[in-house]
Amino acid sequence: MSASVPAALPISGTEPVETQPPVAISAFRAFLSRLNDSLRNSLSERRPWPELADSSTFSKPESFSDATLRIRKNYSYFRVNYLMVIGVTLAFSLIFHPFSLLLLLGLLFSWIILYLFRPADQPLIIFGRTFSDRETLGILVIFSIFVIFLTSVGSLIISAIMLGFGLVCAHGAFRAPDDLFLDDQEPAATGFLSFIGGAASNAVTATVPTISNTRI
């Protein structure tokens, strides 16, 4: 009589699964971190506010060309302060118009959640219908056009920026820049959006590889 061989018992092993945060969350955190660093570096270049408001330096410009030259020199020296003035003007305008602020925040978070940092393996599903990336982009573009051009948000933003720009130009024209010594301090970029553009470009550069991987 042959010995019976016992049947092999199935062994179910559970290997520990490493849980990693989604790529979109990592990209979003990297974006915020780099944006925060860029803002800190840019804000460190701001001039003392008492120097900006020194009444002894104000005088009437002799001509339009003199006013233009003053604005250019003052902007070269106070560009971060001027951009902060425009930003504060825009912030106060939005705070006093909460409906426009909510619409703008909704638009911003829609782009962040639904497109920029949405994982590629999680399609957008609304009312049981799956939307492709191209369809999602089209919906967001249409929503952006509606919010900016067909509501009060666009006019409010333009009005606030123009008000801040007017304050900056008035200060730059009436402040004599003789005490600023700007012969060797001309900035590389002279646009009022160079600060914002530099901060955003530095932040996006750090996250483009990660985001591009999520969109493939």
Secondary structure as GFF3:
##gff-version 3
##sequence-region A 1 216
A	DSSP	alpha_helix	23	43	.	.	.	ID=ss1
A	DSSP	alpha_helix	49	52	.	.	.	ID=ss2
A	DSSP	three_ten_helix	55	57	.	.	.	ID=ss3
A	DSSP	alpha_helix	64	95	.	.	.	ID=ss4
A	DSSP	alpha_helix	98	111	.	.	.	ID=ss5
A	DSSP	pi_helix	112	116	.	.	.	ID=ss6
A	DSSP	beta_strand	124	126	.	.	.	ID=ss7
A	DSSP	beta_strand	129	131	.	.	.	ID=ss8
A	DSSP	alpha_helix	133	149	.	.	.	ID=ss9
A	DSSP	alpha_helix	152	174	.	.	.	ID=ss10
A	DSSP	three_ten_helix	177	179	.	.	.	ID=ss11
A	DSSP	alpha_helix	194	215	.	.	.	ID=ss12
###
